[in-house]
Amino acid sequence: MHALVGGTWPPAWQARWSKFRNTLLDAVFPPRCGGCGQTGSLWCAACQAQVQPVRDPVCSHCGRPQRDPSLCPQCRHSPLEIDGIRSAVLFEGPLREAIHHLKYSGRTSLAKPLGGYLEAHWHAKRAPLPADLIVPVPLHAARRRERGYNQSTLLAEPLSRVSQLPVVEPALMRVKATTPQVTLNAAERKANVCAAFEARSDLVRGRRVLLVDDVCTTGATLESSSIALRQA
């Protein structure tokens, strides 16, 4: 006989309730595609077909697509303080809309299909960046409370499953509330996130960290996170 302990349900009951709840919600509120808004699925085949993977060759440091795998001009002159960046897909078209819905509209169910692109990239590249643990780029506590979740953590979960690396969310904290990066140019982005993060040395000392973020534009947020982790 199953019993509730400490207010939690046995795993089998949780799975049944989750399936029933999702079926009921789909009947009352049919899922809409995160890219085009059409009803019927979270991420329709037409939008999936428009997603452009980041294909080789890329800059060996920042991962930007280019004609050869050497350092890009920017990394030759002012490389980011980070071991390397790799992106799974280009931030354009329906994918851009889906990411915005995931971040700003509470569409957390989109994290599974979108996180699948990170998972596929890991498979295809055979662990492109060596690591011991995964750390999602954190939100400031106030924004986390307002949003209710960290989209980078949700995206890291499929990658954790395929890589067999643990997600250690407490390893990095955002200690400074910052202006949303989307409104800023490259120099402003770098200044905006300077000293915005602190890392826990007891969780990261001597370990290789794979940072996960939803979008990389100039790399400023990843670099600031990396600096905090290196200091720890």
Summary of the structure (lengths in Angstrom):
residues: 232
radius of gyration: 19.1
end to end distance: 48.3
largest distance: 66.6
contacts: 651
relative contact order: 0.11
helix: 46%
strand: 10%
